[in-house]
């Protein structure tokens, strides 16, 4: 074989080998990036689920706070009425004593 042609073929083989190495590294990088993308997507879905849950809880909490305010007012009114009933009862009791 012609020495010049042989040298060119060897050079091409070296370049092909180097190119295969670069392609392998790029393939590994692409696979790694794909996995990272999937991980980020899963994390995003998980975060979205948490946010949705927290939004629902916040709305429920707001309703509960409103109900709690109403119940607190009702308890206050009941205590006042009971205090009045007790005062009337004591007055009647004292008035009925000889």
Backbone as JSON Lines, residues from 0, in Angstrom:
{"i":0,"aa":"X","n":[0.84,-1.17,0.0],"ca":[0.0,0.0,0.0],"c":[0.89,1.24,0.0]}
{"i":1,"aa":"X","n":[0.4,2.24,-0.64],"ca":[1.12,3.5,-0.74],"c":[1.27,4.08,0.67]}
{"i":2,"aa":"X","n":[2.51,4.47,1.06],"ca":[2.76,4.98,2.41],"c":[1.93,6.24,2.7]}
{"i":3,"aa":"X","n":[1.77,7.09,1.74],"ca":[1.0,8.32,1.94],"c":[-0.48,7.99,2.17]}
{"i":4,"aa":"X","n":[-0.99,7.05,1.39],"ca":[-2.38,6.61,1.54],"c":[-2.57,5.9,2.89]}
{"i":5,"aa":"X","n":[-1.56,5.1,3.25],"ca":[-1.61,4.39,4.53],"c":[-1.66,5.38,5.68]}
{"i":6,"aa":"X","n":[-0.85,6.43,5.61],"ca":[-0.81,7.45,6.64],"c":[-2.15,8.19,6.72]}
{"i":7,"aa":"X","n":[-2.74,8.5,5.58],"ca":[-4.04,9.17,5.55],"c":[-5.11,8.29,6.2]}
{"i":8,"aa":"X","n":[-5.11,7.0,5.89],"ca":[-6.08,6.06,6.47],"c":[-5.91,5.97,7.99]}
{"i":9,"aa":"X","n":[-4.66,5.93,8.44],"ca":[-4.39,5.88,9.88],"c":[-4.9,7.16,10.55]}
{"i":10,"aa":"X","n":[-4.67,8.29,9.89],"ca":[-5.12,9.57,10.42],"c":[-6.67,9.6,10.49]}
{"i":11,"aa":"X","n":[-7.32,9.09,9.46],"ca":[-8.79,9.03,9.43],"c":[-9.29,8.11,10.55]}
{"i":12,"aa":"X","n":[-8.61,6.98,10.74],"ca":[-9.01,6.06,11.8],"c":[-8.86,6.7,13.18]}
{"i":13,"aa":"X","n":[-7.78,7.47,13.36],"ca":[-7.58,8.18,14.63],"c":[-8.7,9.2,14.84]}
{"i":14,"aa":"X","n":[-9.05,9.92,13.78],"ca":[-10.12,10.92,13.89],"c":[-11.47,10.25,14.18]}
{"i":15,"aa":"X","n":[-11.72,9.11,13.54],"ca":[-12.95,8.38,13.79],"c":[-12.99,7.9,15.24]}
{"i":16,"aa":"X","n":[-11.86,7.41,15.73],"ca":[-11.78,6.97,17.13],"c":[-12.02,8.13,18.09]}
{"i":17,"aa":"X","n":[-11.41,9.29,17.8],"ca":[-11.61,10.47,18.64],"c":[-13.06,10.92,18.57]}
{"i":18,"aa":"X","n":[-13.64,10.86,17.38],"ca":[-15.03,11.25,17.2],"c":[-15.97,10.31,17.97]}
{"i":19,"aa":"X","n":[-15.63,9.02,17.95],"ca":[-16.44,8.06,18.72],"c":[-16.39,8.4,20.22]}
{"i":20,"aa":"X","n":[-15.23,8.78,20.69],"ca":[-15.1,9.17,22.1],"c":[-15.93,10.4,22.42]}
{"i":21,"aa":"X","n":[-15.87,11.39,21.54],"ca":[-16.66,12.61,21.74],"c":[-18.15,12.29,21.7]}
{"i":22,"aa":"X","n":[-18.55,11.45,20.75],"ca":[-19.96,11.08,20.65],"c":[-20.43,10.32,21.89]}
{"i":23,"aa":"X","n":[-19.57,9.45,22.41],"ca":[-19.92,8.71,23.62],"c":[-20.11,9.67,24.81]}
{"i":24,"aa":"X","n":[-19.19,10.63,24.96],"ca":[-19.3,11.61,26.04],"c":[-20.57,12.44,25.86]}
{"i":25,"aa":"X","n":[-20.84,12.85,24.63],"ca":[-22.07,13.63,24.36],"c":[-23.31,12.81,24.66]}
{"i":26,"aa":"X","n":[-23.28,11.53,24.3],"ca":[-24.43,10.66,24.58],"c":[-24.67,10.55,26.08]}
{"i":27,"aa":"X","n":[-23.61,10.38,26.83],"ca":[-23.73,10.3,28.29],"c":[-24.26,11.6,28.86]}
{"i":28,"aa":"X","n":[-23.78,12.74,28.34],"ca":[-24.28,14.05,28.78],"c":[-25.77,14.2,28.49]}
{"i":29,"aa":"X","n":[-26.18,13.78,27.29],"ca":[-27.6,13.88,26.92],"c":[-28.44,13.01,27.84]}
{"i":30,"aa":"X","n":[-27.99,11.79,28.12],"ca":[-28.73,10.91,29.03],"c":[-28.82,11.51,30.43]}
{"i":31,"aa":"X","n":[-27.72,12.11,30.89],"ca":[-27.71,12.74,32.2],"c":[-28.67,13.94,32.22]}
{"i":32,"aa":"X","n":[-28.64,14.74,31.17],"ca":[-29.53,15.89,31.1],"c":[-30.99,15.44,31.03]}
{"i":33,"aa":"X","n":[-31.25,14.37,30.32],"ca":[-32.6,13.84,30.24],"c":[-33.08,13.4,31.62]}
{"i":34,"aa":"X","n":[-32.22,12.73,32.37],"ca":[-32.57,12.29,33.72],"c":[-32.8,13.49,34.63]}
{"i":35,"aa":"X","n":[-31.94,14.5,34.51],"ca":[-32.11,15.71,35.32],"c":[-33.43,16.41,34.97]}
{"i":36,"aa":"X","n":[-33.77,16.42,33.69],"ca":[-35.04,17.02,33.26],"c":[-36.21,16.26,33.87]}
{"i":37,"aa":"X","n":[-36.15,14.94,33.84],"ca":[-37.22,14.13,34.43],"c":[-37.33,14.38,35.93]}
{"i":38,"aa":"X","n":[-36.17,14.46,36.59],"ca":[-36.18,14.73,38.04],"c":[-36.82,16.09,38.34]}
{"i":39,"aa":"X","n":[-36.45,17.11,37.55],"ca":[-37.02,18.43,37.74],"c":[-38.52,18.45,37.46]}
{"i":40,"aa":"X","n":[-38.93,17.69,36.47],"ca":[-40.35,17.61,36.14],"c":[-41.13,16.95,37.28]}
{"i":41,"aa":"X","n":[-40.58,15.87,37.82],"ca":[-41.22,15.21,38.97],"c":[-41.29,16.17,40.16]}
{"i":42,"aa":"X","n":[-40.21,16.91,40.38],"ca":[-40.18,17.87,41.48],"c":[-41.22,18.97,41.26]}
{"i":43,"aa":"X","n":[-41.34,19.43,40.02],"ca":[-42.33,20.46,39.7],"c":[-43.75,19.94,39.97]}
{"i":44,"aa":"X","n":[-44.04,18.72,39.54],"ca":[-45.36,18.13,39.79],"c":[-45.63,17.99,41.28]}
{"i":45,"aa":"X","n":[-44.61,17.58,41.99],"ca":[-44.75,17.42,43.44],"c":[-45.01,18.79,44.1]}
{"i":46,"aa":"X","n":[-44.25,19.8,43.67],"ca":[-44.45,21.15,44.2],"c":[-45.83,21.67,43.87]}
{"i":47,"aa":"X","n":[-46.29,21.43,42.65],"ca":[-47.62,21.89,42.24],"c":[-48.7,21.22,43.1]}
{"i":48,"aa":"X","n":[-48.5,19.93,43.38],"ca":[-49.46,19.2,44.21],"c":[-49.49,19.8,45.63]}
{"i":49,"aa":"X","n":[-48.29,20.11,46.16],"ca":[-48.21,20.72,47.49],"c":[-48.88,22.08,47.52]}
{"i":50,"aa":"X","n":[-48.64,22.88,46.48],"ca":[-49.23,24.22,46.42],"c":[-50.75,24.12,46.35]}
{"i":51,"aa":"X","n":[-51.24,23.2,45.54],"ca":[-52.69,23.01,45.43],"c":[-53.28,22.61,46.78]}
{"i":52,"aa":"X","n":[-52.61,21.7,47.46],"ca":[-53.06,21.27,48.78],"c":[-53.04,22.42,49.77]}
{"i":53,"aa":"X","n":[-51.96,23.2,49.74],"ca":[-51.86,24.33,50.66],"c":[-52.91,25.39,50.35]}
{"i":54,"aa":"X","n":[-53.21,25.61,49.08],"ca":[-54.28,26.55,48.71],"c":[-55.61,26.09,49.27]}
{"i":55,"aa":"X","n":[-55.89,24.8,49.12],"ca":[-57.15,24.26,49.64],"c":[-57.21,24.41,51.16]}
{"i":56,"aa":"X","n":[-56.1,24.12,51.82],"ca":[-56.04,24.24,53.28],"c":[-56.22,25.7,53.69]}
{"i":57,"aa":"X","n":[-55.61,26.62,52.94],"ca":[-55.74,28.04,53.26],"c":[-57.19,28.49,53.14]}
{"i":58,"aa":"X","n":[-57.87,28.03,52.1],"ca":[-59.29,28.38,51.94],"c":[-60.1,27.79,53.09]}
{"i":59,"aa":"X","n":[-59.84,26.53,53.41],"ca":[-60.56,25.89,54.53],"c":[-60.27,26.63,55.83]}
{"i":60,"aa":"X","n":[-59.04,27.06,56.03],"ca":[-58.64,27.76,57.24],"c":[-59.4,29.08,57.35]}
{"i":61,"aa":"X","n":[-59.52,29.77,56.22],"ca":[-60.24,31.04,56.21],"c":[-61.69,30.83,56.65]}
{"i":62,"aa":"X","n":[-62.32,29.8,56.11],"ca":[-63.71,29.48,56.48],"c":[-63.77,29.14,57.97]}
{"i":63,"aa":"X","n":[-62.83,28.34,58.44],"ca":[-62.81,27.96,59.86],"c":[-62.61,29.18,60.76]}
{"i":64,"aa":"X","n":[-61.77,30.11,60.34],"ca":[-61.56,31.32,61.12],"c":[-62.85,32.13,61.21]}
{"i":65,"aa":"X","n":[-63.57,32.23,60.08],"ca":[-64.84,32.96,60.07],"c":[-65.85,32.27,60.99]}
{"i":66,"aa":"X","n":[-65.93,30.94,60.9],"ca":[-66.84,30.2,61.78],"c":[-66.44,30.36,63.24]}
{"i":67,"aa":"X","n":[-65.16,30.36,63.5],"ca":[-64.66,30.53,64.87],"c":[-65.07,31.88,65.42]}
{"i":68,"aa":"X","n":[-65.01,32.92,64.59],"ca":[-65.42,34.25,65.03],"c":[-66.91,34.27,65.36]}
{"i":69,"aa":"X","n":[-67.71,33.63,64.5],"ca":[-69.16,33.55,64.76],"c":[-69.42,32.79,66.06]}
{"i":70,"aa":"X","n":[-68.76,31.65,66.22],"ca":[-68.96,30.85,67.44],"c":[-68.5,31.61,68.69]}
{"i":71,"aa":"X","n":[-67.44,32.36,68.58],"ca":[-66.95,33.14,69.73],"c":[-67.99,34.18,70.13]}
{"i":72,"aa":"X","n":[-68.58,34.83,69.14],"ca":[-69.63,35.82,69.42],"c":[-70.84,35.14,70.04]}
{"i":73,"aa":"X","n":[-71.22,33.97,69.51],"ca":[-72.36,33.23,70.08],"c":[-72.09,32.83,71.52]}
{"i":74,"aa":"X","n":[-70.87,32.35,71.8],"ca":[-70.51,31.97,73.17],"c":[-70.59,33.18,74.11]}
{"i":75,"aa":"X","n":[-70.14,34.32,73.63],"ca":[-70.18,35.54,74.43],"c":[-71.64,35.9,74.76]}
{"i":76,"aa":"X","n":[-72.5,35.85,73.74],"ca":[-73.92,36.16,73.96],"c":[-74.56,35.17,74.93]}
{"i":77,"aa":"X","n":[-74.23,33.89,74.79],"ca":[-74.78,32.86,75.68],"c":[-74.34,33.11,77.12]}
{"i":78,"aa":"X","n":[-73.06,33.46,77.31],"ca":[-72.56,33.74,78.66],"c":[-73.29,34.94,79.26]}
{"i":79,"aa":"X","n":[-73.5,35.96,78.44],"ca":[-74.21,37.14,78.94],"c":[-75.64,36.79,79.32]}
{"i":80,"aa":"X","n":[-76.32,36.0,78.51],"ca":[-77.7,35.59,78.81],"c":[-77.76,34.73,80.07]}
{"i":81,"aa":"X","n":[-76.78,33.81,80.19],"ca":[-76.75,32.97,81.39],"c":[-76.49,33.8,82.63]}
{"i":82,"aa":"X","n":[-75.62,34.78,82.51],"ca":[-75.36,35.66,83.66],"c":[-76.64,36.4,84.05]}
{"i":83,"aa":"X","n":[-77.4,36.84,83.04],"ca":[-78.66,37.53,83.3],"c":[-79.67,36.59,83.97]}
{"i":84,"aa":"X","n":[-79.75,35.36,83.48],"ca":[-80.65,34.37,84.07],"c":[-80.26,34.11,85.52]}
{"i":85,"aa":"X","n":[-78.97,34.01,85.78],"ca":[-78.5,33.78,87.16],"c":[-78.86,34.96,88.04]}
{"i":86,"aa":"X","n":[-78.68,36.18,87.53],"ca":[-79.06,37.37,88.31],"c":[-80.55,37.37,88.63]}
{"i":87,"aa":"X","n":[-81.38,37.07,87.62],"ca":[-82.83,37.01,87.83],"c":[-83.19,35.92,88.84]}
{"i":88,"aa":"X","n":[-82.53,34.78,88.71],"ca":[-82.81,33.66,89.62],"c":[-82.46,34.06,91.05]}
{"i":89,"aa":"X","n":[-81.31,34.72,91.23],"ca":[-80.92,35.15,92.57],"c":[-81.9,36.19,93.1]}
{"i":90,"aa":"X","n":[-82.31,37.09,92.22],"ca":[-83.28,38.12,92.64],"c":[-84.59,37.47,93.08]}
{"i":91,"aa":"X","n":[-85.07,36.52,92.29],"ca":[-86.32,35.81,92.65],"c":[-86.15,35.04,93.94]}
{"i":92,"aa":"X","n":[-85.01,34.42,94.07],"ca":[-84.74,33.65,95.3],"c":[-84.72,34.58,96.51]}
{"i":93,"aa":"X","n":[-84.05,35.7,96.37],"ca":[-83.96,36.67,97.49],"c":[-85.34,37.28,97.77]}
{"i":94,"aa":"X","n":[-86.12,37.51,96.72],"ca":[-87.44,38.12,96.89],"c":[-88.41,37.13,97.54]}
{"i":95,"aa":"X","n":[-88.23,35.87,97.33],"ca":[-89.15,34.88,97.89],"c":[-88.79,34.51,99.31]}
{"i":96,"aa":"X","n":[-87.71,34.99,99.84],"ca":[-87.34,34.71,101.24],"c":[-88.17,35.6,102.15]}
{"i":97,"aa":"X","n":[-88.59,35.06,103.28],"ca":[-89.4,35.87,104.23],"c":[-88.62,36.88,104.99]}
